[in-house]
């Protein structure tokens, strides 16, 4: 049964997969579950090492794309797909076009479980918010037999959708290692909002895989100017950062209730 199970992460930028859900992806890949990644951009407007001036969207994008592919290999991801939108412009994408792209991947791969950003985009990042909305919309469209997508593949109903969450403890460790994560949009400063413990429906123990996640983090070399403080964390802090991952179960066709899950595939095995 495990060999037929599939997990898809639909995210915005290179490094979202590692910093956001690296432990989860490794855990399920190690179990023999096929994991897939759909990334909206190549991170063209991200940092480029210690350079103070960007060498341009094309060079940054190609470099970060290759870094992501290296990290994906470390994490055991079966396949990585890019939607080819520009970093910082996902919220300006034509809805019909981006939803159809995501639907095409969902119908081709046919995952039972999908995970993406929460509606607030972790800390208000517009790309994160947009991909969360588009991924959720695509799940609905993928199940609609009347919705036409490229390739004429039959509809596919996803069994479970999850939003990524972070507890207050995790945010404290995360932000002490980076900086205060903020996003200023339309002149308004947005900050990270930890999830209350009672809202986290699913908790995964990913402690056995924290070293693998750290190895994947190191693949994102252009970003290490931001991540430098991570190298100074104690082993215990690394375990706390990468060794537990929480999610909010948006919907499930196979289980329910308030008991905290310890498996994204609960009800499917």
C-alpha positions as semicolon CSV with decimal commas, in nm:
position;residue;x (nm);y (nm);z (nm)
1;X;0,000;0,000;0,000
2;X;0,284;0,241;0,087
3;X;0,419;0,223;-0,269
4;X;0,093;0,362;-0,405
5;X;0,084;0,662;-0,169
6;X;0,197;1,002;-0,293
7;X;0,262;1,337;-0,128
8;X;0,278;1,668;-0,314
9;X;0,409;1,999;-0,176
10;X;0,300;2,312;-0,364
11;X;0,522;2,603;-0,261
12;X;0,656;2,938;-0,382
13;X;1,037;2,955;-0,380
14;X;1,354;2,745;-0,371
15;X;1,433;2,671;-0,003
16;X;1,064;2,670;0,102
17;X;1,076;2,293;0,066
18;X;1,375;2,253;0,298
19;X;1,315;2,521;0,559
20;X;0,941;2,465;0,559
21;X;0,882;2,091;0,528
22;X;1,222;1,928;0,478
23;X;1,179;1,686;0,767
24;X;0,837;1,580;0,640
25;X;0,960;1,516;0,286
26;X;1,256;1,309;0,409
27;X;1,039;1,111;0,651
28;X;0,795;0,997;0,385
29;X;1,057;0,938;0,118
30;X;1,236;0,708;0,364
31;X;0,908;0,522;0,416
32;X;0,883;0,454;0,045
33;X;0,611;0,711;-0,020
34;X;0,677;0,908;-0,339
35;X;0,711;1,281;-0,275
36;X;0,667;1,553;-0,535
37;X;0,739;1,925;-0,534
38;X;0,572;2,199;-0,737
39;X;0,747;2,535;-0,700
40;X;0,598;2,855;-0,840
41;X;0,924;3,049;-0,898
42;X;1,299;3,005;-0,922
43;X;1,361;3,263;-0,649
44;X;1,493;3,522;-0,893
45;X;1,478;3,810;-0,646
46;X;1,646;3,629;-0,358
47;X;1,991;3,688;-0,212
48;X;2,292;3,592;-0,421
49;X;2,552;3,504;-0,163
50;X;2,731;3,808;-0,020
51;X;2,686;4,012;-0,335
52;X;2,536;4,355;-0,267
53;X;2,409;4,383;-0,624
54;X;2,208;4,115;-0,799
55;X;2,365;3,975;-1,119
56;X;2,017;3,969;-1,270
57;X;1,699;3,763;-1,255
58;X;1,819;3,505;-1,506
59;X;2,148;3,421;-1,332
60;X;1,994;3,420;-0,984
61;X;1,701;3,209;-1,103
62;X;1,916;2,947;-1,278
63;X;2,150;2,924;-0,980
64;X;1,874;2,890;-0,724
65;X;1,692;2,639;-0,942
66;X;2,001;2,417;-0,943
67;X;2,037;2,460;-0,567
68;X;1,679;2,345;-0,524
69;X;1,735;2,043;-0,745
70;X;2,037;1,949;-0,532
71;X;1,836;1,990;-0,211
72;X;1,551;1,787;-0,357
73;X;1,790;1,502;-0,428
74;X;1,909;1,509;-0,065
75;X;1,549;1,510;0,059
76;X;1,456;1,216;-0,163
77;X;1,200;1,406;-0,369
78;X;1,083;1,202;-0,668
79;X;1,023;1,496;-0,901
80;X;1,049;1,875;-0,890
81;X;0,840;2,093;-1,121
82;X;0,854;2,469;-1,174
83;X;0,554;2,680;-1,271
84;X;0,790;2,945;-1,414
85;X;0,653;3,256;-1,247
86;X;0,887;3,534;-1,137
87;X;0,974;3,570;-0,771
88;X;0,759;3,843;-0,618
89;X;0,493;3,825;-0,889
90;X;0,293;3,513;-0,803
91;X;0,005;3,718;-0,665
92;X;-0,018;3,889;-1,005
93;X;-0,048;3,562;-1,199
94;X;-0,352;3,511;-1,419
95;X;-0,568;3,282;-1,202
96;X;-0,696;3,061;-1,485
97;X;-0,342;3,001;-1,614
98;X;-0,168;2,916;-1,287
99;X;-0,458;2,705;-1,159
100;X;-0,459;2,506;-1,482
101;X;-0,083;2,445;-1,450
102;X;-0,127;2,312;-1,097
103;X;-0,430;2,103;-1,196
104;X;-0,226;1,943;-1,473
105;X;0,037;1,831;-1,220
106;X;-0,225;1,708;-0,972
107;X;-0,403;1,501;-1,237
108;X;-0,077;1,364;-1,375
109;X;0,077;1,268;-1,041
110;X;-0,251;1,190;-0,856
111;X;-0,136;1,248;-0,496
112;X;-0,355;1,156;-0,201
113;X;-0,206;1,430;0,019
114;X;-0,112;1,788;-0,066
115;X;0,052;2,044;0,158
116;X;0,107;2,416;0,106
117;X;0,142;2,743;0,295
118;X;-0,123;2,861;0,537
119;X;-0,355;3,147;0,427
120;X;-0,131;3,407;0,597
121;X;0,175;3,286;0,407
122;X;0,373;3,220;0,728
123;X;0,470;3,585;0,771
124;X;0,254;3,764;0,516
125;X;0,468;3,703;0,207
126;X;0,243;3,774;-0,096
127;X;0,389;3,483;-0,299
128;X;0,323;3,243;-0,012
129;X;-0,034;3,365;0,026
130;X;-0,096;3,347;-0,347
131;X;0,035;2,992;-0,391
132;X;-0,175;2,879;-0,095
133;X;-0,488;3,021;-0,259
134;X;-0,405;2,889;-0,606
135;X;-0,314;2,542;-0,477
136;X;-0,640;2,520;-0,282
137;X;-0,838;2,631;-0,587
138;X;-0,655;2,381;-0,808
139;X;-0,748;2,093;-0,577
140;X;-1,115;2,177;-0,627
141;X;-1,077;2,213;-1,004
142;X;-0,875;1,889;-1,035
143;X;-1,166;1,692;-0,890
144;X;-1,419;1,854;-1,127
145;X;-1,475;1,631;-1,430
146;X;-1,601;1,935;-1,621
147;X;-1,276;2,127;-1,572
148;X;-1,053;2,098;-1,878
149;X;-0,676;2,078;-1,830
150;X;-0,385;2,011;-2,060
151;X;-0,327;1,646;-2,143
152;X;-0,694;1,549;-2,115
153;X;-0,628;1,347;-1,801
154;X;-0,925;1,238;-1,592
155;X;-1,016;1,426;-1,276
156;X;-0,848;1,341;-0,949
157;X;-0,987;1,393;-0,599
158;X;-0,721;1,471;-0,337
159;X;-0,797;1,298;-0,007
160;X;-0,627;1,539;0,231
161;X;-0,503;1,900;0,226
162;X;-0,269;2,046;0,488
163;X;-0,140;2,394;0,566
164;X;0,208;2,432;0,712
165;X;0,220;2,567;1,068
166;X;0,483;2,670;1,320
167;X;0,447;2,676;1,697
168;X;0,564;2,970;1,907
169;X;0,868;2,770;2,023
170;X;0,972;2,692;1,665
171;X;0,933;3,054;1,553
172;X;1,153;3,172;1,840
173;X;1,434;2,934;1,740
174;X;1,386;3,007;1,370
175;X;1,392;3,384;1,408
176;X;1,681;3,387;1,654
177;X;1,883;3,205;1,389
178;X;1,779;3,437;1,108
179;X;1,624;3,768;1,197
180;X;1,270;3,881;1,261
181;X;1,085;3,759;0,953
182;X;0,868;4,035;0,816
183;X;0,710;4,136;0,489
184;X;0,613;4,496;0,410
185;X;0,322;4,506;0,168
186;X;0,141;4,822;0,056
187;X;0,321;5,011;0,330
188;X;0,202;4,775;0,603
189;X;0,453;4,568;0,799
190;X;0,353;4,204;0,835
191;X;0,512;3,970;1,088
192;X;0,509;3,600;1,163
193;X;0,214;3,473;1,360
194;X;0,271;3,145;1,547
195;X;-0,016;2,898;1,555
196;X;-0,174;2,821;1,895
197;X;-0,100;2,461;1,994
198;X;-0,468;2,368;1,989
199;X;-0,500;2,466;1,621
200;X;-0,222;2,232;1,510
201;X;-0,404;1,916;1,406
202;X;-0,103;1,709;1,301
203;X;0,244;1,671;1,451
204;X;0,520;1,469;1,290
205;X;0,830;1,341;1,466
206;X;1,110;1,411;1,220
207;X;1,403;1,403;1,467
208;X;1,572;1,106;1,294
209;X;1,608;1,319;0,981
210;X;1,733;1,655;1,109
211;X;2,087;1,598;0,980
212;X;1,952;1,527;0,633
213;X;1,747;1,848;0,643
214;X;2,055;2,045;0,745
215;X;2,247;1,891;0,455
216;X;1,966;2,009;0,223
217;X;1,980;2,359;0,375
218;X;2,348;2,375;0,285
219;X;2,260;2,310;-0,079
220;X;2,108;2,660;-0,090
221;X;2,449;2,828;-0,092
222;X;2,331;3,162;-0,232
223;X;2,111;3,198;0,076
224;X;2,377;3,115;0,335
225;X;2,441;3,486;0,395
226;X;2,095;3,481;0,555
227;X;2,126;3,136;0,712
228;X;2,477;3,188;0,854
229;X;2,359;3,191;1,216
230;X;2,213;2,843;1,171
231;X;2,569;2,711;1,177
232;X;2,603;2,835;1,535
233;X;2,296;2,651;1,666
234;X;2,346;2,372;1,915
235;X;2,253;2,017;1,817
236;X;1,953;2,044;2,048
237;X;1,833;2,361;1,870
238;X;1,877;2,190;1,533
239;X;1,666;1,898;1,656
240;X;1,397;2,135;1,781
241;X;1,400;2,328;1,454
242;X;1,397;2,037;1,209
243;X;1,281;1,750;1,430
244;X;0,913;1,835;1,467
245;X;0,673;1,960;1,203
246;X;0,315;2,072;1,252
247;X;0,025;2,106;1,012
248;X;-0,336;2,217;1,003
249;X;-0,565;1,963;0,837
250;X;-0,782;2,176;0,608
251;X;-0,992;1,885;0,493
252;X;-0,988;1,508;0,488
253;X;-1,219;1,263;0,316
254;X;-1,083;0,973;0,520
255;X;-1,064;1,082;0,886
256;X;-1,159;1,356;1,130
257;X;-1,194;1,444;1,495
258;X;-0,985;1,648;1,735
259;X;-0,728;1,380;1,822
260;X;-0,387;1,504;1,706
261;X;-0,258;1,306;1,410
262;X;0,098;1,178;1,391
263;X;0,080;1,088;1,021
264;X;-0,033;1,288;0,716
265;X;-0,157;0,959;0,569
266;X;-0,376;0,865;0,863
267;X;-0,691;0,705;0,721
268;X;-0,516;0,613;0,396
269;X;-0,288;0,328;0,501
